[in-house]
């Protein structure tokens, strides 16, 4: 009698132990199946904190006044408005380069224009002429595209601010000879004053680029009439 009772008790205890073991496993205990770890998200390609957007080097240029994809505006001025004036666009260099040419976005040409004494040049932050082209009048008469206009003598440009100078002379139809620009005129100089204006004109009656400019004489009177800030690249 006692043997039967002991056997029955042992069976009941074993059944209870097995039941408890099953509950523990289903509740995530030591016998529960492990779930695979979640996969890490794929890294973002072409973005993130280090992405700087389009760079001049993407288009085989050394520097530019802005992404040419944003230079969608066409700007024009009459010969009376800008003839003989020197138009300045400031550009900042963040590394030393050898400056050999200035790229200009020529949007339209006037086949009947009579151009002469037209130049592009570069002034440093002190107003000293450090590079210039030969007369670019022939290049302004053909091929309405972005084109490089070589400096007569390349120069080493240290990091800093420079002013690209445009001088036009002659006669042309106002809406025929046109240049690519950012579209910014008055607003381009927000927060600035001479001699550090980003877009300005100086002097009148010029037929060549003088060896030095007084940048304190920068004016916005012509800029404010709609002469939009030209796009330039450097190579």
PyMOL commands that set and color helices and strands:
alter all, ss='L'
color gray80, all
select helices_A, chain A and resi 2-26+56-59+68-70+79-82+138-141+186-189+215-217+223-225
alter helices_A, ss='H'
color red, helices_A
select strands_A, chain A and resi 63-64+73-75+86-93+97-108+114-115+119-124+129-132+146-157+160-167+170-171+178-181+199-202+232-234
alter strands_A, ss='S'
color yellow, strands_A
deselect
rebuild
show_as cartoon
